Amino acid sequence: MKSKCVRKSLLVLMVSTLMVVITGNVFAQQERKHHMMNRDSSKHEMGIQNLTADQKTKIDALRTKHQKEVTPLRNELAEKEAHLKTLQSADKVDKDAINKTIDEITTLQGKIMKLRVNHRLEVSALLTDDQKVYFNSHRGDGMGMGMKRGKGNRMGKGMGAGSMGTNCPNPNCPNKK
């Protein structure tokens, strides 16, 4: 009899906890959706206040141009990163091929960074001094420019290929000298 009562109490507690968790998630999602729908209409997607219609049009055109330039490079970068993973996980590791792929990846990253800086300079040239203060203090961290999608910058997400230095347990590790 006592164990039945304990089981019922435990079941009620588990169901109650589950309901609280589910309800909390639903409310959090609704709050985010509500927040996104009721954004201040005086702000542009990048959070810059008081943009004129002309500024918005020009910034949108710059963004489109930037995306057209950067998208193929990002796609190629993703391919190179996947190829690097394949090379690093091969039974017989080819250090020269890995180094060549790393060089190709860093070249692509450099091109993307330069395009991003150029884009920010072009956008900044369209802004008033007050708008530039906000724009320059927010390095593209918000919606729109520079927002990290997907995996983000992958920093701190486990141990990368080069994070073990020469202590890599893999006998074929390219980090071992």
VENURKA-V166178 format. One record per residue. N is the residue number from 1. PSI is psi in radians with two decimals (NA if undefined). D_FIRST is the distance of its C-alpha to the first C-alpha in whole Angstrom. Layout:
n: [N;N]
psi: [PSI;PSI]
d_first: [D_FIRST;D_FIRST]
This chain:
n: [1;2;3;4;5;6;7;8;9;10;11;12;13;14;15;16;17;18;19;20;21;22;23;24;25;26;27;28;29;30;31;32;33;34;35;36;37;38;39;40;41;42;43;44;45;46;47;48;49;50;51;52;53;54;55;56;57;58;59;60;61;62;63;64;65;66;67;68;69;70;71;72;73;74;75;76;77;78;79;80;81;82;83;84;85;86;87;88;89;90;91;92;93;94;95;96;97;98;99;100;101;102;103;104;105;106;107;108;109;110;111;112;113;114;115;116;117;118;119;120;121;122;123;124;125;126;127;128;129;130;131;132;133;134;135;136;137;138;139;140;141;142;143;144;145;146;147;148;149;150;151;152;153;154;155;156;157;158;159;160;161;162;163;164;165;166;167;168;169;170;171;172;173;174;175;176;177]
psi: [-0.78;-0.69;-0.55;-0.72;-0.70;-0.72;-0.78;-0.76;-0.76;-0.74;-0.78;-0.74;-0.77;-0.76;-0.73;-0.78;-0.77;-0.73;-0.70;-0.76;-0.82;-0.78;-0.73;-0.74;-0.76;-0.81;-0.68;-0.73;-0.70;-0.69;-0.75;-0.77;-0.76;-0.75;-0.76;-0.59;-0.48;0.65;2.65;2.13;-0.23;-0.07;2.53;3.04;-0.57;-0.01;0.09;2.22;2.64;0.72;2.43;2.90;-0.68;-0.76;-0.78;-0.78;-0.81;-0.70;-0.71;-0.71;-0.72;-0.71;-0.77;-0.80;-0.77;-0.78;-0.66;-0.59;-0.68;-0.58;-0.83;-0.61;-0.72;-0.70;-0.77;-0.67;-0.78;-0.70;-0.76;-0.70;-0.68;-0.72;-0.69;-0.76;-0.71;-0.80;-0.72;-0.42;0.11;2.71;-0.73;1.85;2.27;1.71;-0.69;-0.73;-0.67;-0.83;-0.68;-0.75;-0.68;-0.74;-0.71;-0.70;-0.81;-0.57;-0.80;-0.74;-0.70;-0.73;-0.76;-0.73;-0.74;-0.72;-0.69;-0.77;-0.77;-0.73;-0.80;-0.66;-0.70;-0.73;-0.79;-0.60;-0.34;-0.15;2.75;2.98;-0.74;-0.72;-0.63;-0.64;-0.85;-0.85;-0.78;-0.42;-0.19;1.67;0.75;0.43;-0.29;-2.81;2.61;-2.24;2.33;0.01;2.30;2.29;2.77;-2.10;-0.07;-2.57;0.02;0.18;2.37;0.20;1.22;-3.01;2.13;-3.14;-0.63;0.15;-0.19;-0.14;-2.40;0.05;0.27;2.26;-0.31;2.14;-0.38;0.21;2.31;-0.25;-0.31;2.45;NA]
d_first: [0;4;6;5;7;9;10;11;13;14;15;17;19;20;21;23;25;26;27;29;31;32;33;35;37;38;39;41;43;44;45;47;48;49;51;53;54;55;57;60;63;66;64;65;62;63;63;66;67;70;71;74;74;76;74;71;73;75;72;70;73;73;69;70;73;71;68;71;72;69;67;69;69;65;65;67;65;62;64;65;62;60;63;63;59;60;63;61;59;61;61;65;65;68;69;72;70;67;70;72;69;68;71;71;68;69;72;70;68;71;73;69;70;73;73;70;72;75;73;71;75;76;73;74;78;77;75;77;76;73;72;72;71;67;68;69;66;64;65;63;60;59;59;62;64;62;59;57;55;53;52;54;57;54;55;52;50;50;53;56;58;60;58;58;61;63;59;58;57;58;61;63;62;65;64;65;69]
